[in-house]
Amino acid sequence: MPVMPKVSVLMPVYNARQYLAEAIESVLQQTYTDWELIIVNDGSTDSSKAISNSFSDKRIRYYENESNKGLIYTRNLLISKASGQYLSFLDSDDVALPARLERQVCFLDNNPGYAMCGTWAYMIDREGREIKKINLSRKNSQIKCTLLFASSFLQSSVMIRRDVLSENQYDPAFPLAEDYELWCRLSKKYSLYNIPQKLTLYRWHEHNISKEKRDGLASNVQRIQERELHNIGITPSDEEMEVHLSISNRNMFGYSDKEYLTKLRAWMKRLKQANRKTGYYDQSHFDATICFRWIFACKERQKYVKSVALPISLTLKSIVLLAEMLLDRTK
């Protein structure tokens, strides 16, 4: 009977000729070696099949969809074919730095109460040049609060226990935001974590995203965030939802900066009050998260003085948590 690997690395592929070899090579170069790499080619019309099959390592398993089935179908198929205790995702245009699997296996082995861990990352452009650092929320309570506003994980940095993912697969009702939707669902039942080390290179293709896809993504993000707001008893008006979405996407059309920040301040006070009634989020972490989002909304609009005038009052514990969050972004 064959020995099952500890980690299954899952790689969906669709017309990935330009970066696929680099992505596969990054798995081969891992310091942790007890893995299998499962590739599913989702009906590519370029040389992705030939590139995948050019690697002779026996730990690589290659499959094909009969036609282009889409990313969610392919991700769920990858999960069904995995045999590892831990499942690690890597998109075909991203790169896993050499210590990534080792650090994540170590974390999950030593923290059995956690279902999943991601990592921090560097964002790179098409040529592999660093654009910026991606330092995400680390602790479980911070992650849960952050998910009300934005995704707290990079798909290509995630490692998750197979039994957890087998029971909680990607929902085809949320195309383009299926990962964000899944993290929100998991956060209700499990503890999650981001390792505060840059162990992934995430490639940004801003100009490759069509308007149709951008609109579809925005629509599904709104559905997810409306659902999350219901957890604290809020059914937002259209204007309130616009304000809430603008915290992450930085768009607030038709308002001056002063008008927008006035609306944002009122909305953040409402968020605090709603959570105080429901107790859904840890209040100290939630208040710190609200103020963290306020500070960055002000900085995006170059209203640096406004950022100091926080929209809600903070306890000493919340102040310490906020300071930790701000410090994390500088590392």
C-alpha positions as CSV (number, residue, x, y, z in Angstrom):
1,M,0.0,0.0,0.0
2,P,1.5,3.4,-1.0
3,V,2.5,5.8,1.7
4,M,0.4,9.0,1.5
5,P,2.2,12.3,1.5
6,K,1.7,14.7,4.4
7,V,0.9,17.7,2.0
8,S,-1.0,17.9,-1.2
9,V,-0.2,21.0,-3.2
10,L,-3.1,21.8,-5.5
11,M,-2.6,23.8,-8.7
12,P,-5.4,24.7,-11.1
13,V,-4.1,25.5,-14.6
14,Y,-5.7,27.4,-17.4
15,N,-3.6,28.9,-20.2
16,A,-0.7,29.4,-17.8
17,R,2.2,29.0,-20.3
18,Q,4.0,32.1,-19.2
19,Y,4.4,31.4,-15.5
20,L,3.6,27.7,-15.0
21,A,7.1,26.3,-15.1
22,E,8.2,28.8,-12.4
23,A,5.2,27.9,-10.2
24,I,6.0,24.1,-10.5
25,E,9.7,24.7,-9.9
26,S,8.9,26.6,-6.7
27,V,7.2,23.5,-5.3
28,L,10.2,21.3,-6.3
29,Q,12.5,23.7,-4.4
30,Q,10.7,23.4,-1.1
31,T,12.7,22.6,2.0
32,Y,9.9,20.3,3.0
33,T,9.8,17.3,0.7
34,D,6.9,15.1,1.9
35,W,4.4,16.4,-0.7
36,E,2.5,15.6,-3.9
37,L,1.7,18.2,-6.5
38,I,-1.7,17.7,-8.2
39,I,-2.2,19.7,-11.4
40,V,-5.6,19.9,-13.1
41,N,-5.5,21.5,-16.6
42,D,-8.9,23.2,-17.1
43,G,-9.1,23.0,-20.9
44,S,-6.1,25.1,-21.7
45,T,-5.5,25.9,-25.4
46,D,-1.8,26.8,-25.0
47,S,1.2,24.7,-24.1
48,S,0.3,24.2,-20.4
49,K,-0.1,20.5,-20.8
50,A,3.4,20.1,-22.4
51,I,4.9,22.3,-19.7
52,S,3.2,20.3,-16.9
53,N,4.4,17.0,-18.4
54,S,7.9,18.2,-18.9
55,F,8.7,17.6,-15.2
56,S,9.7,14.0,-14.4
57,D,9.3,14.1,-10.6
58,K,7.1,11.2,-9.5
59,R,5.4,13.3,-6.8
60,I,3.6,15.3,-9.6
61,R,0.2,14.1,-10.7
62,Y,-1.4,15.6,-13.8
63,Y,-5.1,15.5,-14.8
64,E,-7.3,17.3,-17.4
65,N,-10.8,18.5,-17.5
66,E,-12.6,17.4,-20.8
67,S,-13.4,21.1,-21.4
68,N,-13.1,24.4,-19.6
69,K,-15.1,23.9,-16.4
70,G,-14.1,27.0,-14.5
71,L,-12.0,27.6,-11.4
72,I,-14.5,26.6,-8.7
73,Y,-15.2,23.2,-10.4
74,T,-11.4,22.7,-10.8
75,R,-10.5,23.6,-7.2
76,N,-13.2,21.2,-5.9
77,L,-11.9,18.5,-8.2
78,L,-8.3,19.0,-6.9
79,I,-9.6,18.6,-3.4
80,S,-11.3,15.3,-4.2
81,K,-8.0,13.9,-5.7
82,A,-5.8,15.0,-2.8
83,S,-4.5,12.4,-0.3
84,G,-2.4,14.6,2.0
85,Q,-3.3,15.4,5.5
86,Y,-2.8,19.1,4.7
87,L,-3.9,20.8,1.4
88,S,-1.9,23.7,0.1
89,F,-3.0,25.9,-2.8
90,L,-0.7,27.5,-5.3
91,D,-2.1,29.2,-8.4
92,S,-0.2,28.6,-11.6
93,D,1.2,32.2,-11.9
94,D,2.3,32.5,-8.3
95,V,5.4,31.3,-6.4
96,A,5.9,29.5,-3.1
97,L,9.2,30.6,-1.5
98,P,11.4,27.7,-0.4
99,A,10.4,27.5,3.3
100,R,6.7,28.0,2.9
101,L,5.5,24.4,3.2
102,E,7.9,23.7,6.1
103,R,6.7,26.6,8.1
104,Q,3.0,25.9,7.5
105,V,3.3,22.2,8.3
106,C,5.2,23.1,11.5
107,F,2.4,25.5,12.5
108,L,-0.5,23.1,11.9
109,D,1.4,20.2,13.6
110,N,2.0,22.3,16.7
111,N,-1.5,24.0,16.7
112,P,-4.1,21.3,16.4
113,G,-6.9,23.7,17.3
114,Y,-6.3,25.6,14.0
115,A,-7.9,24.6,10.8
116,M,-5.9,26.7,8.4
117,C,-3.0,29.0,8.0
118,G,-1.9,31.5,5.3
119,T,1.2,33.6,5.0
120,W,2.3,37.1,4.3
121,A,3.5,37.8,0.8
122,Y,5.2,40.0,-1.7
123,M,3.0,41.3,-4.6
124,I,5.0,41.0,-7.9
125,D,4.3,42.2,-11.4
126,R,4.3,40.3,-14.6
127,E,8.1,40.4,-14.8
128,G,8.5,39.3,-11.2
129,R,9.4,42.7,-9.8
130,E,8.2,43.5,-6.3
131,I,5.3,45.9,-6.2
132,K,4.5,45.9,-2.4
133,K,4.4,43.9,0.8
134,I,1.2,42.1,1.7
135,N,1.0,41.9,5.5
136,L,-2.3,40.5,6.5
137,S,-4.1,40.1,9.8
138,R,-2.4,37.5,11.9
139,K,-4.5,36.4,14.9
140,N,-7.8,34.5,14.7
141,S,-9.8,37.3,16.4
142,Q,-8.3,39.9,14.1
143,I,-9.0,37.7,11.0
144,K,-12.6,37.2,11.9
145,C,-13.1,41.0,12.3
146,T,-11.2,41.8,9.2
147,L,-13.4,39.5,7.1
148,L,-16.3,41.9,7.6
149,F,-14.4,44.3,5.4
150,A,-12.1,42.3,3.1
151,S,-10.5,38.9,2.6
152,S,-7.8,38.1,5.1
153,F,-6.0,35.4,3.1
154,L,-4.2,35.0,-0.2
155,Q,-5.5,31.9,-2.0
156,S,-2.0,30.9,-3.0
157,S,-0.7,31.1,0.5
158,V,-3.2,28.9,2.2
159,M,-2.7,25.5,3.8
160,I,-5.7,23.8,5.3
161,R,-6.5,20.4,7.0
162,R,-8.0,18.1,4.4
163,D,-10.9,16.9,6.6
164,V,-11.9,20.6,7.1
165,L,-11.9,21.4,3.3
166,S,-13.6,18.1,2.4
167,E,-16.6,19.2,4.5
168,N,-16.5,22.9,3.4
169,Q,-15.9,23.2,-0.3
170,Y,-16.0,26.2,-2.6
171,D,-19.5,27.5,-3.3
172,P,-20.2,27.9,-7.1
173,A,-22.7,30.6,-6.2
174,F,-19.9,33.0,-5.6
175,P,-17.7,33.0,-8.7
176,L,-14.5,35.2,-8.5
177,A,-15.1,35.6,-4.7
178,E,-15.3,31.9,-3.8
179,D,-12.2,32.0,-1.7
180,Y,-13.4,35.1,0.3
181,E,-16.8,33.4,0.8
182,L,-15.1,30.2,2.1
183,W,-12.9,32.0,4.6
184,C,-15.9,33.8,6.0
185,R,-17.7,30.4,6.4
186,L,-14.7,28.7,8.0
187,S,-14.2,31.6,10.4
188,K,-17.5,30.8,12.0
189,K,-16.5,27.3,12.9
190,Y,-12.7,27.2,13.1
191,S,-9.6,29.1,14.3
192,L,-7.5,30.6,11.4
193,Y,-4.1,32.2,11.3
194,N,-1.6,34.0,9.0
195,I,2.1,33.3,9.6
196,P,3.8,36.7,9.7
197,Q,6.5,35.8,7.3
198,K,6.6,36.5,3.5
199,L,6.6,33.0,2.1
200,T,4.6,33.6,-1.1
201,L,4.9,35.7,-4.3
202,Y,1.5,36.8,-5.5
203,R,1.5,38.0,-9.1
204,W,-0.8,40.9,-9.9
205,H,-2.5,41.2,-13.3
206,E,-4.6,44.3,-13.0
207,H,-4.9,44.9,-16.7
208,N,-6.0,41.3,-17.3
209,I,-9.3,41.7,-15.4
210,S,-12.2,42.5,-17.7
211,K,-14.9,44.9,-16.7
212,E,-17.4,42.1,-16.7
213,K,-15.2,40.2,-14.2
214,R,-14.6,43.3,-12.0
215,D,-18.4,43.9,-11.9
216,G,-19.0,40.2,-11.1
217,L,-16.4,40.3,-8.3
218,A,-17.8,43.5,-6.8
219,S,-21.4,42.0,-6.8
220,N,-20.4,38.9,-5.0
221,V,-18.2,40.7,-2.5
222,Q,-21.2,42.8,-1.7
223,R,-23.4,39.7,-1.2
224,I,-20.7,38.3,1.2
225,Q,-20.4,41.5,3.2
226,E,-24.1,42.0,3.5
227,R,-24.3,38.4,4.9
228,E,-21.5,39.2,7.4
229,L,-23.3,42.4,8.5
230,H,-26.4,40.4,9.3
231,N,-24.3,38.6,11.9
232,I,-24.3,41.8,14.0
233,G,-28.0,42.5,13.2
234,I,-27.5,45.1,10.4
235,T,-29.5,45.1,7.2
236,P,-27.8,48.1,5.5
237,S,-29.4,50.6,3.3
238,D,-28.0,51.1,-0.2
239,E,-26.0,54.2,0.9
240,E,-24.7,52.4,4.0
241,M,-23.6,49.4,1.9
242,E,-21.9,51.8,-0.5
243,V,-20.0,53.4,2.4
244,H,-19.0,49.9,3.8
245,L,-17.8,48.6,0.5
246,S,-15.7,51.8,-0.1
247,I,-13.6,51.0,3.0
248,S,-11.8,48.3,1.0
249,N,-12.3,49.3,-2.7
250,R,-11.6,53.0,-2.0
251,N,-14.4,54.2,-4.2
252,M,-17.1,56.6,-3.1
253,F,-18.5,58.4,-6.1
254,G,-20.5,61.6,-5.8
255,Y,-19.1,62.7,-2.4
256,S,-16.3,65.0,-1.4
257,D,-13.7,63.6,1.0
258,K,-15.2,65.6,3.8
259,E,-18.7,64.2,3.1
260,Y,-17.4,60.7,2.7
261,L,-15.5,60.7,6.0
262,T,-18.5,62.2,7.8
263,K,-20.6,59.3,6.5
264,L,-17.8,56.8,7.3
265,R,-17.5,58.0,10.9
266,A,-21.3,57.6,11.5
267,W,-21.2,54.1,9.9
268,M,-18.3,53.0,12.1
269,K,-20.1,54.1,15.2
270,R,-23.1,52.1,14.1
271,L,-20.9,49.0,13.6
272,K,-19.6,49.3,17.1
273,Q,-23.0,49.7,18.6
274,A,-24.4,46.8,16.7
275,N,-21.6,44.5,17.8
276,R,-22.0,45.6,21.4
277,K,-25.6,44.3,21.2
278,T,-24.9,41.0,19.5
279,G,-21.4,40.2,20.9
280,Y,-20.6,38.4,17.6
281,Y,-17.1,39.7,17.4
282,D,-14.6,40.2,20.3
283,Q,-15.3,43.8,21.1
284,S,-11.7,44.9,21.7
285,H,-10.5,43.4,18.4
286,F,-13.5,44.7,16.6
287,D,-13.0,48.3,17.9
288,A,-9.3,48.1,16.9
289,T,-10.2,46.8,13.5
290,I,-12.7,49.6,12.9
291,C,-10.1,52.3,13.8
292,F,-7.5,50.6,11.7
293,R,-9.8,50.8,8.7
294,W,-10.6,54.4,9.5
295,I,-6.9,55.4,9.6
296,F,-6.2,53.8,6.2
297,A,-9.3,55.4,4.7
298,C,-8.1,58.8,5.8
299,K,-4.5,58.1,4.6
300,E,-5.9,57.0,1.2
301,R,-7.4,60.4,0.8
302,Q,-4.4,62.2,2.3
303,K,-6.4,63.4,5.3
304,Y,-3.7,62.6,7.8
305,V,-4.9,64.9,10.6
306,K,-8.4,63.4,10.3
307,S,-6.9,59.9,10.8
308,V,-5.9,60.8,14.4
309,A,-9.5,61.7,15.3
310,L,-10.8,58.2,15.7
311,P,-14.5,57.6,15.1
312,I,-15.1,55.6,18.3
313,S,-13.6,55.5,21.8
314,L,-11.1,52.7,22.6
315,T,-10.2,50.8,25.7
316,L,-6.6,50.4,26.7
317,K,-6.7,46.8,25.3
318,S,-8.1,48.0,22.0
319,I,-5.4,50.7,21.8
320,V,-2.7,48.0,22.2
321,L,-4.3,45.8,19.6
322,L,-4.6,48.8,17.2
323,A,-0.9,49.6,17.7
324,E,0.0,45.9,17.0
325,M,-2.0,46.0,13.8
326,L,-0.4,49.2,12.6
327,L,3.1,47.9,13.5
328,D,2.4,44.7,11.5
329,R,1.9,46.7,8.4
330,T,5.3,48.3,8.6
331,K,7.3,45.0,8.8
